[in-house]
């Protein structure tokens, strides 16, 4: 290989490395600016503004069955393996999937009228149920929300706050 050919190959390698580094920098910058928090959403008519993690736990375990105004709570959960469900299980309920399933099996046997959370396959379905049902509550990624739903504070913080407790990792 002649000197000119080697210079051409080295030049193309340099260009490829530069393009790769620029692409990685752009990806990193967009990942840092996008909020990957999991929001707690309710129907816009719900008077609640903020919940604690303990209150969220009570709602999703079916022990808090009504909102303060008497409206029945309708908890909505994503299907197993969804990021929102993982956040619910790990950060709110402090359970594994198996423990969660076992909890609800026992609760159904002990309390025939127990109102188990409704599973949905997409964030869009969860959001539509929240908009349709006055007592509905769900967890959904902030970046996937549409206008109309109400976002609740958790432990006094909204998604995007450094102290917000329902953050998730960029990549799963």
C-alpha positions as MATLAB code, in Angstrom:
seq = 'XXXXXXXXXXXXXXXXXXXXXXXXXXXXXXXXXXXXXXXXXXXXXXXXXXXXXXXXXXXXXXXXXXXXXXXXXXXXXXXXXXXXXXXXXXXXXXXXXXXXXXXXXXXXXXXXXXXXXXXXXXXXXXXXXXXXXXXXXXXXXXXXXXXXXXXXXXXXXXXXXXXXXXXXXXXX';
ca = [
       0.000    0.000    0.000;
       1.367    3.334   -1.042;
       1.736    6.421    1.116;
      -1.274    8.076   -0.475;
      -3.511    5.031    0.149;
      -2.373    4.816    3.808;
      -3.093    8.504    4.309;
      -6.552    8.047    2.773;
      -7.334    5.092    5.087;
      -6.077    7.002    8.144;
      -8.106   10.047    7.116;
     -11.287    7.944    6.762;
     -10.677    6.285   10.143;
     -10.245    9.729   11.703;
     -13.493   10.950   10.117;
     -15.347    7.803   11.323;
     -14.019    8.255   14.884;
     -15.050   11.929   14.862;
     -18.557   11.128   13.639;
     -18.904    8.358   16.250;
     -17.769   10.658   19.061;
     -20.170   13.389   17.936;
     -23.071   10.923   17.789;
     -22.273    9.624   21.279;
     -22.036   13.159   22.633;
     -25.401   14.060   21.116;
     -27.016   10.893   22.521;
     -25.564   11.601   25.945;
     -26.795   15.205   25.882;
     -30.332   14.189   24.875;
     -30.404   11.463   27.548;
     -29.444   14.007   30.185;
     -32.121   16.535   29.187;
     -34.989   14.050   28.914;
     -36.812   13.326   32.185;
     -37.105    9.575   32.749;
     -39.048    9.917   35.985;
     -42.200    7.885   36.447;
     -45.106   10.240   37.138;
     -48.114    9.431   39.294;
     -51.123   10.487   37.250;
     -54.785   10.890   38.172;
     -57.954   12.162   36.576;
     -57.910   15.986   36.307;
     -61.044   16.140   38.489;
     -59.231   14.506   41.407;
     -58.700   17.061   44.204;
     -55.533   15.347   45.459;
     -52.311   17.281   44.818;
     -49.706   15.151   46.581;
     -49.217   11.658   48.009;
     -46.529   10.067   50.125;
     -44.883    6.807   49.134;
     -46.791    5.190   52.035;
     -50.104    6.428   50.611;
     -49.163    5.161   47.143;
     -48.340    1.816   48.702;
     -51.766    1.691   50.383;
     -53.504    2.538   47.118;
     -51.697   -0.080   45.030;
     -52.091   -2.741   47.741;
     -55.819   -2.068   47.884;
     -55.912   -0.923   51.515;
     -56.921    2.635   50.583;
     -60.109    2.051   48.633;
     -61.468    5.608   48.425;
     -60.183    9.102   47.749;
     -60.929   11.778   50.373;
     -64.099   12.819   48.522;
     -65.468    9.243   48.620;
     -64.676    8.353   45.003;
     -63.554    4.712   44.706;
     -59.867    4.302   43.845;
     -59.129    2.511   40.587;
     -55.445    1.567   40.528;
     -54.035    0.864   37.083;
     -50.774   -1.037   36.622;
     -48.688   -1.908   33.597;
     -48.292   -5.558   32.671;
     -45.294   -7.481   34.053;
     -41.849   -6.476   32.752;
     -42.847   -2.857   32.019;
     -40.497   -0.259   33.517;
     -43.398    1.475   35.304;
     -44.376   -1.790   37.002;
     -40.769   -2.396   38.052;
     -40.659    1.070   39.652;
     -43.982    0.408   41.386;
     -42.801   -2.940   42.724;
     -39.301   -1.894   43.783;
     -39.746    1.698   44.979;
     -43.348    1.831   46.167;
     -44.396   -1.678   47.179;
     -40.921   -3.062   47.931;
     -41.903   -6.451   46.483;
     -40.838   -8.777   43.740;
     -43.271   -9.735   40.991;
     -43.813  -13.121   42.674;
     -44.520  -11.487   46.048;
     -46.973   -9.082   44.400;
     -48.836  -11.928   42.676;
     -48.941  -13.916   45.929;
     -50.218  -10.868   47.855;
     -53.156  -10.462   45.483;
     -53.945  -14.201   45.435;
     -54.235  -14.151   49.246;
     -56.190  -10.886   49.248;
     -58.711  -12.237   46.704;
     -59.291  -15.320   48.876;
     -59.632  -13.317   52.104;
     -61.716  -10.444   50.699;
     -64.006  -11.455   47.874;
     -64.691   -7.801   47.007;
     -61.036   -6.759   46.904;
     -60.486   -4.315   44.048;
     -57.271   -5.500   42.439;
     -55.306   -3.059   40.250;
     -56.305   -3.235   36.598;
     -53.415   -4.333   34.334;
     -52.919   -2.586   30.992;
     -50.441   -3.265   28.204;
     -49.473    0.307   27.343;
     -48.995    3.734   28.866;
     -51.552    5.062   26.399;
     -54.170    2.670   27.777;
     -53.322    3.710   31.336;
     -53.609    7.370   30.409;
     -56.970    6.857   28.673;
     -58.373    5.034   31.720;
     -57.163    7.841   33.991;
     -58.915   10.398   31.798;
     -62.124    8.321   31.670;
     -62.405    7.168   35.319;
     -62.751    9.740   38.120;
     -60.913    7.613   40.722;
     -58.175    6.234   38.475;
     -54.471    6.424   39.317;
     -51.508    5.095   37.330;
     -47.755    5.417   36.912;
     -46.464    6.607   33.553;
     -43.159    7.955   32.205;
     -43.072   11.750   32.135;
     -41.808   11.752   28.534;
     -44.864    9.720   27.430;
     -47.598   11.932   28.936;
     -50.126   13.924   26.960;
     -52.024   17.044   28.031;
     -55.047   16.480   30.223;
     -53.856   14.163   32.973;
     -52.965   15.520   36.383;
     -49.505   14.777   37.791;
     -49.303   14.364   41.553;
     -46.396   15.313   43.776;
     -44.793   12.371   45.564;
     -43.361   13.163   48.986;
     -43.863   16.828   48.097;
     -41.888   16.711   44.836;
     -42.839   16.710   41.172;
     -40.984   14.701   38.516;
     -37.843   16.508   37.454;
     -36.980   17.514   41.018;
     -33.706   16.153   42.374;
     -35.596   14.744   45.383;
     -38.347   13.052   43.341;
     -38.461    9.403   44.518;
     -39.709    7.678   41.350;
     -36.794    8.124   38.987;
     -35.671    5.369   36.703;
     -32.557    4.650   34.711;
     -32.201    5.834   31.100;
     -31.481    2.352   29.776;
     -33.050   -0.755   31.158;
];
